[in-house]
């Protein structure tokens, strides 16, 4: 009997299939629901009821759905921030921090510049201030990466925490320009000039930021698809060496992409301030919108159009946890949303592998090495 | 009074260093094998909440710590499957671990939030040693895990430098193809060390519950320590002793506002909290050039999946 062993290997699929591309995320989500359901059962809840309540709260009613879209606004922008950098193998995981700094910049503009400006200009200036602040916050990481090859993964992550504590410092640590001087016991951000607030659509919570986010998605798509810079991005992303041979300025491409990524993260902060919080709000902003953007981008496979759809789905998921709190009789912790987000992402990563590769399991005889006998 | 405050701060810094050091030593092992696991925070939280639930149910502190460590290991196994076998993007997978771990821990821990724990880690009695002025409280008045952590750093350092298995580990992290051709199983080495990382992160989470904070709540429990641990691995340039030293430094930063207030220096807590992160960036940039980075010890294959077939 010859010895044999089971061999498991992944083989890259050579064909592509639209059906498989669409089916993969759906199956991933279903499996994640089952796994999260196990924990729901352990805690004594009925998964079917909880999921049904969540789905109804976020997607089947008009208010639920429009709220999901409203929550998706910053997620689209942070999702684009992650997508534009991840697709060229640059990992700006600091959109969270760029969002905070964007919020600081935007609220500064809303307090200092907006009162003297007419409505539309005030809005534009506030959003631009957020975007510029976010881009500037990404710039050190971008420059270190381009100049020294310093890992942008670690620097953008570190800068996120610096930004978090900077924002807290401005409200809780000192009597800063951003802090409402009347709020002594519970420090709060000073409200920006109403002229810079984004208008709401009808009786919903969807604000003008949605249009800004969709326009941003279109611009990112066009940049990647139709410009020579988008081509440079692809080449630098897949092979910096080849890019260098082709005369593409690798360092500059890296800096511009990371700065654009930071700009989108900062814009998310600006949109949050002008559209929802109307002040620098360390408690209201600590939602992990930046990190969730990475989830959005990964689920959307870094495609700008898919980012919009996935953001609405995840926005609904985030809202659903909160909506569950008002369902009588059930006491499902709000964190069920976060758990589901994580589970969906984990299974989507796994599912992606199966969509791209074929899993081969086979039994193979182990070749027994025999020494050649000299003739 | 001021000297007393300094001594107390130093003593507290040692305790504050333990969870950071445990998690960072674990992450060092994982990264040395070439796998970046950004999910430390998630593994710590899951370790913390399971340790809490176990301690609450059975009242046995050591059993609780073991269960916390195993919970961290279970979560790290998910990362190992995704990043080693499936060769998925390690960054996305690690962050997914943070999100899932945070969600799971807060969800499961909701019913016991704020409930105080009956058991806790107590300092071991070293007799008259603890009564030595200054040195006593700083060095000899701690719970057993403080000493275990120091021994662990020594053990890992020995393992990396002096053992055959440690050599295999370093080979896998530096040049997996070479290790593979030498007959070392890249997959096995990476699985084992990613899971050791999860084990230590889970233990660090359990320690936080048992020693630092006597009750469960997500904000108060880890408060970003998992990310500090990630920074620390870089700060300590993947060397166990430097990681341990850095942990004491970062632990001191966590407790320094108490001491500074005693000295009459008024620095906002928020600015002090930035310190570890800023320091890590500074170290990274000072050691910026590729040459220095290699000398500094970043595993050459860090973050890269290994595929044998592709040539």
Interface residues (C-beta under 8 A of the other chain):
Chain A: X10 X39 X42 X43 X86 X91 X93 X140 X144 X147 X148 X149 X150 X151 X153 X154 X155 X157 X158 X159 X161 X162 X165 X166 X168 X169 X172 X173 X174 X288 X291 X292 X294 X295 X298 X333 X335 X336 X337 X338 X339 X340 X341 X342 X343 X345 X346 X349 X350 X352 X353
Chain B: X36 X38 X42 X78 X81 X82 X85 X86 X87 X88 X89 X91 X92 X93 X95 X96 X97 X98 X99 X100 X101 X102 X103 X104 X106 X107 X108 X110 X111 X224 X227 X230 X231 X234 X268 X269 X270 X271 X273 X274 X277 X278 X280 X281 X284 X285 X288 X289 X290 X293 X303
